[in-house]
Amino acid sequence: MKITPEEVRYVATLARLSLSEAEVEKTTLQLDSILSYVEKLGELDTTGIQPTTHALAIHNAFREDETKASLPQQEALANGPLQNGEAFVVPRVI
């Protein structure tokens, strides 16, 4: 076994989870299965294979920064329920 019930209880305590004994046993078996699979993946020879950061080969998916005209101040203020001609008026928060 890669993980013990005590380790599962410890992590559950850190996560502030209350697990029953049945849940601890089930979680221990599930985590052990996951860790065994990860260990099996670690046996693969990955020399010469570049790490991937994304599943698809995407190069610069961002648009170019372009300056555009913004909404005129008076038109933006017209949407607010209360304004003073320069900005929205909101209740004071202390």
C-alpha positions in Angstrom: 0.0 0.0 0.0 1.3 3.4 -1.0 -0.8 5.3 1.5 -2.0 4.4 5.0 -5.3 5.1 6.7 -3.4 7.3 9.2 -2.2 9.5 6.4 -5.8 9.7 5.0 -7.0 10.7 8.4 -4.2 13.3 8.8 -5.0 14.9 5.4 -8.8 14.8 6.2 -8.0 16.7 9.5 -6.0 19.3 7.6 -8.9 19.7 5.1 -11.3 19.9 8.1 -13.2 16.9 6.8 -14.8 14.4 9.2 -14.6 10.9 7.6 -16.2 7.8 9.0 -14.1 4.6 9.2 -15.8 3.3 6.1 -14.9 6.5 4.2 -11.3 6.3 5.4 -11.0 2.8 4.1 -12.6 3.6 0.8 -10.5 6.7 0.3 -7.4 4.8 1.2 -8.1 2.2 -1.4 -8.9 4.8 -4.1 -5.8 6.9 -3.3 -3.7 3.8 -3.3 -5.0 2.9 -6.8 -4.3 6.4 -8.1 -0.7 6.4 -6.6 0.0 3.0 -8.1 -1.1 4.2 -11.5 1.1 7.3 -11.2 4.0 5.1 -10.2 3.4 3.0 -13.3 3.5 6.2 -15.5 6.8 7.1 -13.9 8.3 3.9 -15.3 7.9 5.2 -18.9 11.0 6.4 -20.8 10.4 10.1 -21.5 13.9 11.1 -22.6 13.8 13.3 -25.6 10.2 14.2 -25.1 9.5 17.9 -24.6 7.1 18.8 -21.7 3.8 20.1 -22.9 2.0 23.1 -21.4 -1.2 22.6 -23.4 -2.9 19.7 -25.1 -3.0 21.5 -28.4 -0.2 23.4 -30.1 -1.3 27.0 -29.6 1.0 29.8 -30.4 0.0 33.3 -29.2 -3.7 32.9 -29.0 -4.1 36.5 -27.8 -5.3 39.3 -30.0 -3.1 42.3 -30.7 -3.5 45.3 -28.4 -5.4 48.0 -30.3 -6.5 51.4 -29.1 -10.2 51.9 -29.6 -12.5 54.8 -28.8 -14.1 54.4 -25.3 -17.7 55.2 -24.2 -18.2 59.0 -23.7 -18.4 60.0 -20.1 -21.9 61.4 -20.2 -23.2 58.4 -22.0 -21.7 56.0 -19.4 -23.1 58.2 -16.5 -26.6 58.1 -18.1 -26.9 54.4 -17.1 -26.4 55.1 -13.4 -29.2 55.9 -11.0 -27.3 58.7 -9.3 -24.4 60.7 -10.6 -22.9 64.2 -10.1 -21.8 64.9 -13.7 -18.3 63.5 -13.3 -18.8 60.1 -11.6 -21.4 57.7 -10.1 -22.5 58.6 -6.6 -22.6 55.7 -4.2 -23.3 55.3 -0.5 -20.3 56.0 1.8 -18.6 52.9 3.1 -16.4 53.1 6.2 
